[in-house]
Each structure stands twice: as structure tokens, then as C-alpha cells.
Amino acid sequence: MFEEQLQRWQSDALTDGQRAEVTRLVEQMKLLRENNEKVLVLAQELSKGIIEKVMAKSDAALVSSAR
């Protein structure tokens, strides 16, 4: 949604200050996307370890750890 709005603003007639701010925001969106992708990769890696640990536990151990 934000990227679409930034694209619309880029196609508008902007002042130099506005254009500089839109350019800055576009760069920030790129950084945000990169960081989100890194977080998702890490979450995926962590979830594998957690699932393996849970599956290795007995039912009794799972019940007692849930309390």
C-alpha cells in the first residue's frame, strides 16, 4: 500500500523538497523490505528447531511444560 502511494507521488509534479522526501521514503521502504525478509528467514529457521524440540518431548513432558 505504501509503495503504491510512493509510486503515485513519484509520478506527480513535486517540489524539490517533496521529491527529495519521496526519494528518501522509497529508500526506507527498500530497507524495510530487506529487513522484513531477513526476519522471516530467521523466524523460519528458529521454528524448525522449536518444532523438533517439541516433537522430541513425550506427551507427559509437554503437559508439564505447558503449566
N, CA, C and O atoms as a Tinker XYZ file with bonds, in Angstrom:
   268  protein
     1  N      0.825000   -1.180000    0.000000    73     2
     2  CA     0.000000    0.000000    0.000000    64     1     3
     3  C      0.882000    1.260000    0.000000    63     2     4     5
     4  O      0.647000    2.188000   -0.775000    81     3
     5  N      1.896000    1.283000    0.875000    73     3     6
     6  CA     2.761000    2.453000    0.952000    64     5     7
     7  C      3.591000    2.606000   -0.322000    63     6     8     9
     8  O      3.819000    3.718000   -0.798000    81     7
     9  N      4.035000    1.480000   -0.863000    73     7    10
    10  CA     4.825000    1.535000   -2.090000    64     9    11
    11  C      3.991000    2.080000   -3.251000    63    10    12    13
    12  O      4.493000    2.839000   -4.080000    81    11
    13  N      2.728000    1.693000   -3.305000    73    11    14
    14  CA     1.844000    2.204000   -4.356000    64    13    15
    15  C      1.687000    3.720000   -4.239000    63    14    16    17
    16  O      1.715000    4.439000   -5.238000    81    15
    17  N      1.521000    4.190000   -3.004000    73    15    18
    18  CA     1.376000    5.633000   -2.802000    64    17    19
    19  C      2.653000    6.362000   -3.195000    63    18    20    21
    20  O      2.597000    7.425000   -3.812000    81    19
    21  N      3.794000    5.800000   -2.844000    73    19    22
    22  CA     5.061000    6.428000   -3.211000    64    21    23
    23  C      5.216000    6.496000   -4.736000    63    22    24    25
    24  O      5.714000    7.489000   -5.266000    81    23
    25  N      4.794000    5.455000   -5.428000    73    23    26
    26  CA     4.855000    5.459000   -6.899000    64    25    27
    27  C      3.967000    6.559000   -7.477000    63    26    28    29
    28  O      4.343000    7.234000   -8.436000    81    27
    29  N      2.789000    6.731000   -6.885000    73    27    30
    30  CA     1.896000    7.792000   -7.359000    64    29    31
    31  C      2.533000    9.157000   -7.154000    63    30    32    33
    32  O      2.487000   10.014000   -8.036000    81    31
    33  N      3.131000    9.353000   -5.974000    73    31    34
    34  CA     3.771000   10.628000   -5.695000    64    33    35
    35  C      4.943000   10.877000   -6.639000    63    34    36    37
    36  O      5.169000   12.007000   -7.070000    81    35
    37  N      5.695000    9.808000   -6.961000    73    35    38
    38  CA     6.833000    9.979000   -7.862000    64    37    39
    39  C      6.393000   10.446000   -9.248000    63    38    40    41
    40  O      7.139000   11.146000   -9.932000    81    39
    41  N      5.203000   10.069000   -9.658000    73    39    42
    42  CA     4.723000   10.458000  -10.985000    64    41    43
    43  C      4.086000   11.852000  -10.983000    63    42    44    45
    44  O      3.786000   12.398000  -12.045000    81    43
    45  N      3.880000   12.427000   -9.796000    73    43    46
    46  CA     3.304000   13.765000   -9.695000    64    45    47
    47  C      4.370000   14.836000   -9.913000    63    46    48    49
    48  O      5.570000   14.565000   -9.866000    81    47
    49  N      3.904000   16.041000  -10.150000    73    47    50
    50  CA     4.803000   17.197000  -10.207000    64    49    51
    51  C      5.081000   17.619000   -8.769000    63    50    52    53
    52  O      4.184000   18.086000   -8.068000    81    51
    53  N      6.315000   17.453000   -8.339000    73    51    54
    54  CA     6.679000   17.736000   -6.957000    64    53    55
    55  C      7.707000   18.856000   -6.884000    63    54    56    57
    56  O      8.449000   19.109000   -7.833000    81    55
    57  N      7.731000   19.513000   -5.741000    73    55    58
    58  CA     8.803000   20.472000   -5.500000    64    57    59
    59  C     10.085000   19.689000   -5.240000    63    58    60    61
    60  O     10.044000   18.475000   -5.037000    81    59
    61  N     11.205000   20.370000   -5.247000    73    59    62
    62  CA    12.477000   19.697000   -4.987000    64    61    63
    63  C     12.472000   19.040000   -3.612000    63    62    64    65
    64  O     12.955000   17.920000   -3.447000    81    63
    65  N     11.926000   19.741000   -2.634000    73    63    66
    66  CA    11.858000   19.198000   -1.276000    64    65    67
    67  C     10.970000   17.965000   -1.193000    63    66    68    69
    68  O     11.316000   16.980000   -0.541000    81    67
    69  N      9.830000   18.031000   -1.857000    73    67    70
    70  CA     8.917000   16.884000   -1.874000    64    69    71
    71  C      9.560000   15.688000   -2.567000    63    70    72    73
    72  O      9.466000   14.554000   -2.098000    81    71
    73  N     10.218000   15.965000   -3.701000    73    71    74
    74  CA    10.863000   14.878000   -4.443000    64    73    75
    75  C     11.963000   14.239000   -3.601000    63    74    76    77
    76  O     12.117000   13.018000   -3.611000    81    75
    77  N     12.720000   15.043000   -2.879000    73    75    78
    78  CA    13.776000   14.517000   -2.015000    64    77    79
    79  C     13.179000   13.644000   -0.912000    63    78    80    81
    80  O     13.728000   12.593000   -0.579000    81    79
    81  N     12.066000   14.079000   -0.353000    73    79    82
    82  CA    11.424000   13.296000    0.711000    64    81    83
    83  C     10.852000   11.991000    0.172000    63    82    84    85
    84  O     10.971000   10.955000    0.826000    81    83
    85  N     10.246000   12.020000   -0.984000    73    83    86
    86  CA     9.709000   10.789000   -1.592000    64    85    87
    87  C     10.857000    9.833000   -1.903000    63    86    88    89
    88  O     10.735000    8.628000   -1.681000    81    87
    89  N     11.955000   10.351000   -2.408000    73    87    90
    90  CA    13.128000    9.514000   -2.686000    64    89    91
    91  C     13.654000    8.879000   -1.405000    63    90    92    93
    92  O     14.013000    7.702000   -1.386000    81    91
    93  N     13.698000    9.670000   -0.337000    73    91    94
    94  CA    14.144000    9.142000    0.960000    64    93    95
    95  C     13.207000    8.026000    1.438000    63    94    96    97
    96  O     13.663000    6.993000    1.928000    81    95
    97  N     11.914000    8.242000    1.293000    73    95    98
    98  CA    10.938000    7.240000    1.731000    64    97    99
    99  C     11.021000    5.967000    0.897000    63    98   100   101
   100  O     10.852000    4.869000    1.427000    81    99
   101  N     11.276000    6.100000   -0.391000    73    99   102
   102  CA    11.434000    4.922000   -1.253000    64   101   103
   103  C     12.618000    4.090000   -0.759000    63   102   104   105
   104  O     12.531000    2.864000   -0.684000    81   103
   105  N     13.715000    4.754000   -0.426000    73   103   106
   106  CA    14.891000    4.043000    0.095000    64   105   107
   107  C     14.577000    3.371000    1.430000    63   106   108   109
   108  O     15.013000    2.247000    1.682000    81   107
   109  N     13.825000    4.055000    2.277000    73   107   110
   110  CA    13.441000    3.476000    3.561000    64   109   111
   111  C     12.568000    2.237000    3.360000    63   110   112   113
   112  O     12.697000    1.255000    4.092000    81   111
   113  N     11.689000    2.287000    2.376000    73   111   114
   114  CA    10.834000    1.126000    2.093000    64   113   115
   115  C     11.676000   -0.058000    1.628000    63   114   116   117
   116  O     11.387000   -1.199000    1.988000    81   115
   117  N     12.719000    0.199000    0.829000    73   115   118
   118  CA    13.604000   -0.880000    0.387000    64   117   119
   119  C     14.299000   -1.512000    1.583000    63   118   120   121
   120  O     14.382000   -2.736000    1.683000    81   119
   121  N     14.800000   -0.676000    2.493000    73   119   122
   122  CA    15.458000   -1.193000    3.698000    64   121   123
   123  C     14.484000   -1.980000    4.567000    63   122   124   125
   124  O     14.834000   -3.027000    5.110000    81   123
   125  N     13.273000   -1.477000    4.693000    73   123   126
   126  CA    12.259000   -2.166000    5.482000    64   125   127
   127  C     11.942000   -3.530000    4.892000    63   126   128   129
   128  O     11.823000   -4.512000    5.625000    81   127
   129  N     11.805000   -3.598000    3.571000    73   127   130
   130  CA    11.520000   -4.870000    2.906000    64   129   131
   131  C     12.663000   -5.863000    3.131000    63   130   132   133
   132  O     12.425000   -7.033000    3.427000    81   131
   133  N     13.908000   -5.388000    2.989000    73   131   134
   134  CA    15.073000   -6.250000    3.207000    64   133   135
   135  C     15.099000   -6.778000    4.644000    63   134   136   137
   136  O     15.346000   -7.962000    4.874000    81   135
   137  N     14.843000   -5.891000    5.600000    73   135   138
   138  CA    14.839000   -6.320000    6.997000    64   137   139
   139  C     13.701000   -7.295000    7.285000    63   138   140   141
   140  O     13.882000   -8.258000    8.030000    81   139
   141  N     12.537000   -7.052000    6.705000    73   139   142
   142  CA    11.413000   -7.973000    6.898000    64   141   143
   143  C     11.754000   -9.359000    6.358000    63   142   144   145
   144  O     11.432000  -10.371000    6.981000    81   143
   145  N     12.404000   -9.400000    5.200000    73   143   146
   146  CA    12.788000  -10.686000    4.615000    64   145   147
   147  C     13.786000  -11.415000    5.519000    63   146   148   149
   148  O     13.692000  -12.629000    5.698000    81   147
   149  N     14.733000  -10.679000    6.083000    73   147   150
   150  CA    15.704000  -11.290000    6.994000    64   149   151
   151  C     15.022000  -11.844000    8.247000    63   150   152   153
   152  O     15.355000  -12.935000    8.710000    81   151
   153  N     14.079000  -11.097000    8.784000    73   151   154
   154  CA    13.343000  -11.552000    9.968000    64   153   155
   155  C     12.547000  -12.810000    9.651000    63   154   156   157
   156  O     12.514000  -13.742000   10.455000    81   155
   157  N     11.912000  -12.845000    8.498000    73   155   158
   158  CA    11.129000  -14.022000    8.118000    64   157   159
   159  C     12.018000  -15.250000    7.938000    63   158   160   161
   160  O     11.631000  -16.355000    8.319000    81   159
   161  N     13.199000  -15.067000    7.364000    73   159   162
   162  CA    14.140000  -16.185000    7.213000    64   161   163
   163  C     14.570000  -16.694000    8.587000    63   162   164   165
   164  O     14.596000  -17.902000    8.824000    81   163
   165  N     14.904000  -15.781000    9.483000    73   163   166
   166  CA    15.307000  -16.183000   10.833000    64   165   167
   167  C     14.168000  -16.879000   11.574000    63   166   168   169
   168  O     14.390000  -17.873000   12.266000    81   167
   169  N     12.970000  -16.366000   11.430000    73   167   170
   170  CA    11.813000  -16.990000   12.085000    64   169   171
   171  C     11.598000  -18.402000   11.560000    63   170   172   173
   172  O     11.276000  -19.312000   12.323000    81   171
   173  N     11.775000  -18.581000   10.263000    73   171   174
   174  CA    11.630000  -19.914000    9.670000    64   173   175
   175  C     12.687000  -20.863000   10.230000    63   174   176   177
   176  O     12.380000  -22.007000   10.566000    81   175
   177  N     13.922000  -20.396000   10.331000    73   175   178
   178  CA    14.991000  -21.231000   10.870000    64   177   179
   179  C     14.731000  -21.582000   12.326000    63   178   180   181
   180  O     14.918000  -22.728000   12.733000    81   179
   181  N     14.302000  -20.605000   13.108000    73   179   182
   182  CA    14.019000  -20.854000   14.520000    64   181   183
   183  C     12.844000  -21.802000   14.706000    63   182   184   185
   184  O     12.860000  -22.643000   15.605000    81   183
   185  N     11.832000  -21.672000   13.867000    73   183   186
   186  CA    10.655000  -22.519000   14.027000    64   185   187
   187  C     10.989000  -23.988000   13.796000    63   186   188   189
   188  O     10.379000  -24.861000   14.413000    81   187
   189  N     11.934000  -24.271000   12.928000    73   187   190
   190  CA    12.323000  -25.657000   12.686000    64   189   191
   191  C     12.906000  -26.269000   13.950000    63   190   192   193
   192  O     12.582000  -27.402000   14.306000    81   191
   193  N     13.757000  -25.525000   14.619000    73   191   194
   194  CA    14.357000  -26.025000   15.851000    64   193   195
   195  C     13.338000  -26.212000   16.950000    63   194   196   197
   196  O     13.407000  -27.178000   17.709000    81   195
   197  N     12.397000  -25.300000   17.040000    73   195   198
   198  CA    11.372000  -25.390000   18.076000    64   197   199
   199  C     10.478000  -26.590000   17.826000    63   198   200   201
   200  O     10.173000  -27.331000   18.761000    81   199
   201  N     10.056000  -26.797000   16.603000    73   199   202
   202  CA     9.193000  -27.935000   16.283000    64   201   203
   203  C      9.911000  -29.248000   16.592000    63   202   204   205
   204  O      9.316000  -30.168000   17.153000    81   203
   205  N     11.183000  -29.330000   16.227000    73   203   206
   206  CA    11.948000  -30.549000   16.504000    64   205   207
   207  C     12.050000  -30.804000   18.005000    63   206   208   209
   208  O     11.936000  -31.949000   18.443000    81   207
   209  N     12.260000  -29.769000   18.787000    73   207   210
   210  CA    12.348000  -29.921000   20.241000    64   209   211
   211  C     11.011000  -30.385000   20.824000    63   210   212   213
   212  O     10.975000  -31.255000   21.694000    81   211
   213  N      9.922000  -29.803000   20.341000    73   211   214
   214  CA     8.600000  -30.184000   20.843000    64   213   215
   215  C      8.286000  -31.622000   20.462000    63   214   216   217
   216  O      7.772000  -32.385000   21.280000    81   215
   217  N      8.594000  -31.995000   19.224000    73   215   218
   218  CA     8.298000  -33.352000   18.777000    64   217   219
   219  C      9.133000  -34.385000   19.529000    63   218   220   221
   220  O      8.703000  -35.530000   19.670000    81   219
   221  N     10.297000  -34.013000   20.007000    73   219   222
   222  CA    11.160000  -34.942000   20.725000    64   221   223
   223  C     10.670000  -35.195000   22.152000    63   222   224   225
   224  O     11.057000  -36.188000   22.766000    81   223
   225  N      9.831000  -34.318000   22.682000    73   223   226
   226  CA     9.340000  -34.462000   24.052000    64   225   227
   227  C      8.208000  -35.489000   24.116000    63   226   228   229
   228  O      7.463000  -35.696000   23.158000    81   227
   229  N      8.114000  -36.110000   25.264000    73   227   230
   230  CA     6.998000  -37.029000   25.494000    64   229   231
   231  C      5.735000  -36.215000   25.768000    63   230   232   233
   232  O      5.807000  -35.019000   26.053000    81   231
   233  N      4.587000  -36.868000   25.680000    73   231   234
   234  CA     3.324000  -36.183000   25.972000    64   233   235
   235  C      3.318000  -35.653000   27.400000    63   234   236   237
   236  O      2.842000  -34.544000   27.647000    81   235
   237  N      3.838000  -36.427000   28.335000    73   235   238
   238  CA     3.873000  -36.012000   29.734000    64   237   239
   239  C      4.743000  -34.755000   29.910000    63   238   240   241
   240  O      4.393000  -33.847000   30.664000    81   239
   241  N      5.877000  -34.722000   29.204000    73   239   242
   242  CA     6.751000  -33.559000   29.311000    64   241   243
   243  C      6.089000  -32.316000   28.720000    63   242   244   245
   244  O      6.255000  -31.212000   29.239000    81   243
   245  N      5.345000  -32.497000   27.643000    73   243   246
   246  CA     4.653000  -31.362000   27.038000    64   245   247
   247  C      3.581000  -30.817000   27.960000    63   246   248   249
   248  O      3.429000  -29.602000   28.092000    81   247
   249  N      2.833000  -31.713000   28.600000    73   247   250
   250  CA     1.765000  -31.292000   29.503000    64   249   251
   251  C      2.365000  -30.550000   30.692000    63   250   252   253
   252  O      1.844000  -29.510000   31.095000    81   251
   253  N      3.435000  -31.062000   31.252000    73   251   254
   254  CA     4.028000  -30.414000   32.423000    64   253   255
   255  C      4.675000  -29.085000   32.071000    63   254   256   257
   256  O      4.683000  -28.176000   32.901000    81   255
   257  N      5.211000  -28.944000   30.878000    73   255   258
   258  CA     5.833000  -27.680000   30.488000    64   257   259
   259  C      4.796000  -26.625000   30.126000    63   258   260   261
   260  O      5.112000  -25.435000   30.115000    81   259
   261  N      3.569000  -27.033000   29.829000    73   259   262
   262  CA     2.513000  -26.090000   29.487000    64   261   263
   263  C      1.940000  -25.427000   30.731000    63   262   264   265
   264  O      1.252000  -24.411000   30.626000    81   263
   265  N      2.204000  -25.969000   31.877000    73   263   266
   266  CA     1.633000  -25.407000   33.109000    64   265   267
   267  C      2.391000  -24.267000   33.620000    63   266   268
   268  O      2.028000  -23.694000   34.648000    81   267
